[in-house]
Amino acid sequence: EVLKMMRQIDDRIVHELNTTIPTASFAGKIDATQTCKQLYEALKQAHNTREKAIKSCINQSSAVVTKLREERNKNMDNVTLLKCLRKEQTHLKLMQSELNVEEVVNDRSWKIFNERCRIHYKPSKSL
């Protein structure tokens, strides 16, 4: 749920660009360069924030899995411990797959951004 909320900027990028980047007939009324720059900064910040959050979850979950494995090795007959380990391993795999989802979401957003903003704004660093 948190990631879903954090991905709203990516989900709404087409709408955002359609409402903020002018067509040729309205080009003089809006500063498309500034608008694209602001959107670029917002996307970049959102992507970095989400990546850090996902990697933090992966690190925490990985530490828990390691701890549970050590405990399981000491007590192989504990069924509750085994269930906790399996649950945490599933959570870890989910978080690792979220990194792949994040890559797809980011690629899509940058593609759309570049299609609409390439003539108005060129970031100083490559994506």
Phi and psi in degrees as a GROMACS rama.xvg file:
@    title "Ramachandran Plot"
@    xaxis  label "Phi"
@    yaxis  label "Psi"
@TYPE xy
-63.8422  -45.1346  VAL-2
-63.1214  -37.4442  LEU-3
-60.8438  -44.2474  LYS-4
-66.2318  -38.0667  MET-5
-69.9357  -21.4283  MET-6
-91.4943  6.23827  ARG-7
-59.6888  -38.0221  GLN-8
-61.3308  -37.4831  ILE-9
-72.4217  -37.7833  ASP-10
-66.6173  -28.5858  ASP-11
-104.417  12.4046  ARG-12
-62.806  -39.3474  ILE-13
-63.3718  -46.4835  VAL-14
-61.5828  -45  HIS-15
-58.2193  -47.2602  GLU-16
-66.7292  -39.5508  LEU-17
-64.9396  -33.3185  ASN-18
-89.5623  -16.3878  THR-19
-112.662  -26.9781  THR-20
-94.5871  121.39  ILE-21
-75.1889  154.062  PRO-22
-78.4537  174.24  THR-23
-57.4095  -36.2391  ALA-24
-71.1341  -22.4408  SER-25
-110.725  13.1321  PHE-26
-58.4459  -32.0517  ALA-27
-77.8086  -14.8681  GLY-28
-88.2768  -19.6836  LYS-29
-130.616  140.572  ILE-30
-84.9295  91.0572  ASP-31
-64.6355  -32.6017  ALA-32
-62.1548  -47.6638  THR-33
-66.3838  -41.3439  GLN-34
-62.0129  -45.1579  THR-35
-65.4379  -38.8801  CYS-36
-62.7138  -44.6295  LYS-37
-63.3683  -42.0059  GLN-38
-65.4631  -40.6155  LEU-39
-57.8824  -48.3174  TYR-40
-63.3035  -40.9067  GLU-41
-64.6979  -43.658  ALA-42
-62.9751  -46.6791  LEU-43
-59.6503  -45.4166  LYS-44
-64.5205  -43.5954  GLN-45
-62.1879  -43.431  ALA-46
-64.3784  -44.0039  HIS-47
-64.5621  -42.2889  ASN-48
-62.5341  -45.6333  THR-49
-65.121  -42.4534  ARG-50
-61.6395  -43.1617  GLU-51
-62.5917  -42.0693  LYS-52
-63.7721  -44.5422  ALA-53
-64.3021  -45.6493  ILE-54
-64.8548  -34.4619  LYS-55
-64.4827  -43.493  SER-56
-62.1834  -41.0137  CYS-57
-62.1014  -45.1075  ILE-58
-63.2009  -43.634  ASN-59
-64.4033  -46.3289  GLN-60
-65.0259  -38.8759  SER-61
-62.7296  -40.1276  SER-62
-64.5822  -40.4751  ALA-63
-65.5524  -42.8649  VAL-64
-60.3424  -44.6111  VAL-65
-60.1958  -45.224  THR-66
-63.1093  -44.8408  LYS-67
-65.5956  -35.9104  LEU-68
-63.7196  -42.1405  ARG-69
-62.4958  -42.8591  GLU-70
-65.5049  -39.5147  GLU-71
-64.1381  -39.3427  ARG-72
-62.8182  -28.6083  ASN-73
-81.6919  -27.4457  LYS-74
-139.29  80.7898  ASN-75
-68.1277  -19.0097  MET-76
-90.5241  -4.01932  ASP-77
-79.9762  103.977  ASN-78
-69.3152  -38.5342  VAL-79
-62.0982  -41.4274  THR-80
-63.8272  -41.2753  LEU-81
-63.0265  -40.9149  LEU-82
-63.3296  -41.9199  LYS-83
-62.989  -41.286  CYS-84
-62.6955  -46.7975  LEU-85
-61.6948  -42.1988  ARG-86
-62.1778  -44.2594  LYS-87
-69.3524  -35.2907  GLU-88
-63.984  -39.5256  GLN-89
-63.4004  -42.8829  THR-90
-62.1979  -41.6746  HIS-91
-62.06  -44.7644  LEU-92
-62.9778  -38.4974  LYS-93
-61.8352  -45.2914  LEU-94
-65.4838  -37.4644  MET-95
-65.9113  -37.3961  GLN-96
-70.4198  -27.4497  SER-97
-63.3971  -30.0013  GLU-98
-62.7615  -39.2645  LEU-99
-67.137  -42.0491  ASN-100
-61.1845  -42.1558  VAL-101
-60.0679  -40.4798  GLU-102
-62.5309  -42.9589  GLU-103
-64.8475  -45.4245  VAL-104
-61.1283  -45.427  VAL-105
-63.168  -45.4886  ASN-106
-58.8779  -43.6594  ASP-107
-62.1784  -45.9067  ARG-108
-63.689  -43.7932  SER-109
-66.784  -34.4549  TRP-110
-63.6449  -47.6886  LYS-111
-63.7347  -43.8775  ILE-112
-57.5609  -48.5032  PHE-113
-64.7024  -36.2484  ASN-114
-61.9945  -39.531  GLU-115
-92.431  -28.6149  ARG-116
-109.127  -3.122  CYS-117
-59.2352  -31.833  ARG-118
-85.0698  -15.0059  ILE-119
-99.2096  -33.1486  HIS-120
-149.99  130.895  TYR-121
-118.655  113.03  LYS-122
-60.8141  150.003  PRO-123
-68.8994  -30.7743  SER-124
-108.424  151.579  LYS-125
-75.1083  154.32  SER-126
